Amino acid sequence: MRVHFHGAAGEVTGSLHEVEAAGHRILLDCGMIQGSPEAELRNLDAFAFDAATLDALVISHAHIDHIGRVPLLVKRGFRGPIFAQAATADLMRIMLLDSASIAESEAERGNRRRAHGEPELLPLYTRDDVEATMQRVQPLPYDTRREILSGVTVQFREAGHILGSSVVELFADGRKLVFSGDLGPKGTPILRDPAPIDSADLVLMESTYGDRLHKDRAETILELGRILDAAWNDGGNVLIPAFAVGRSQELLYWFAKYWDEWNVGRFKIFLDSPMASKVVGVYDRHVELFDEDALRVWKEKPDPFHLPNLQLTESAQESMAINQIERGAIVIAGSGMANAGRILHHFKHNLGKPQTHVVFVGYQAEGTIGRRLVEGAKWVRIHGRDTRAEAQRHTIGGLSAHTDQNGLIEWYGRIEGHPPLVLVHGEDKAREALAGEIGERFGTKVALARPGMTLEV
């Protein structure tokens, strides 16, 4: 078995790993590179392999930095099956259609502005490419070994990151490769905890927060309640950039669970994301994946996805109308790193107001508007114009969908024999810190993946 590292090898997005085993070539994830405009241009680059020679693609979960280039892979010649956990398969269509729609719209706007004689801009892929892609997807359940190619079997285990997120166990050539995908922290609302893995010959593990510890979840929830009180008392609105899958649904869960304690009914809550609204439907169809606490909240509290003061805004007109509200609105809108989407329109109307409270509930990559705001920027450029940032900002680390350094160490530490480890999906500062801790604690041989690196298993 041989592993080639192509993406998320020294950065947090663009997950892309290739495995040669049993005479086959299997790809693990095919994610989009996200961040600065310069970084995102790399999505147009040729793959480091011939897509037509791949035999299968295995998906860990449906976040766009893990699936965002799958239609491009198909467009460039991939003709094999795509395997994903059943809920991930449902989410993929929603996520990829949204991505294609954005790409088509951006190409259309760019072509309207292009000078005479300049070449026509083309989208990375289209909605037709997504439909062609989805015809190749084969859903698999958790905890069931399945032969996907002759001599190659795969098993998905719960990763606790988002609905359907999976740790991938790949068996071939008498070896077992474990790919963590993205791991969630224990106690994440709605989801079950990451499954323990008993053995492996090589582990590829994410390291997004390999150099830090999250705030205590209970303390985080208290902080979120205090922010809502402060925003109400200040006479402002609450803006929450959030990913359409996972974080948006978790926030609604907390609003339901603490409906009385936080006096949530005084606010108008807007889930301003057509994609997030569709994702809610997927959650409703996969209640079998919920943990016991979530089932109890659904039974005893207001339904988190149908709160009496919740409005799911579909049209652009409905979204724009939110900005007429001066006080008492909670707006959950994409994108999670504030580098695109409807949240930018709300920023344009609200960032300049000191009574506005902006709550960051997830990782903010280098080069994004979210990262600049977290770091205290007084001005940010939105849609080509400089916007003053006077709003109050809060980083709620305890709501991260990624586990922290302790969680990563604990999950890896339960694998028998502490096999060789490769750290992916993390910036170098985080990976180096995690590698040092694991190496010292377990005596493990830890490698940091780099693009073009190959390892024999």
Sequence and secondary structure as in RCSB ss.txt:
>XXXX:A:sequence
MRVHFHGAAGEVTGSLHEVEAAGHRILLDCGMIQGSPEAELRNLDAFAFDAATLDALVISHAHIDHIGRVPLLVK
RGFRGPIFAQAATADLMRIMLLDSASIAESEAERGNRRRAHGEPELLPLYTRDDVEATMQRVQPLPYDTRREILS
GVTVQFREAGHILGSSVVELFADGRKLVFSGDLGPKGTPILRDPAPIDSADLVLMESTYGDRLHKDRAETILELG
RILDAAWNDGGNVLIPAFAVGRSQELLYWFAKYWDEWNVGRFKIFLDSPMASKVVGVYDRHVELFDEDALRVWKE
KPDPFHLPNLQLTESAQESMAINQIERGAIVIAGSGMANAGRILHHFKHNLGKPQTHVVFVGYQAEGTIGRRLVE
GAKWVRIHGRDTRAEAQRHTIGGLSAHTDQNGLIEWYGRIEGHPPLVLVHGEDKAREALAGEIGERFGTKVALAR
PGMTLEV
>XXXX:A:secstr
 EEEEEESSSSSS  EEEEEETTEEEEE      SSHHHHHGGGS  SS GGG  EEE S   HHHHTTHHHHHH
TT  S EEEEHHHHHHHHHHHHHHHHHHHHHHHHHHHH  TT      SS HHHHHHHHTTEEEE BT  EEEET
TEEEEEEE SSSTT EEEEEEETTEEEEE  S   TT SSB         SEEEEE TTTT     HHHHHHHHH
HHHHHHHHHT  EEEE  TTTHHHHHHHHHHHTTTTTTGGGSEEEEE HHHHHHHHHHHHTGGGB HHHHHHHHH
S  GGG TTEEE  SHHHHHHHTT  SSEEEEES TTSSSSTHHHHHHHHTT TT EEEE S   TTSHHHHHHT
T SEEEETTEEEE  SEEEE GGG SS  HHHHHHHHHTSTT   EEEESS HHHHHHHHHHHHHHH   EEE  
TT EEE 
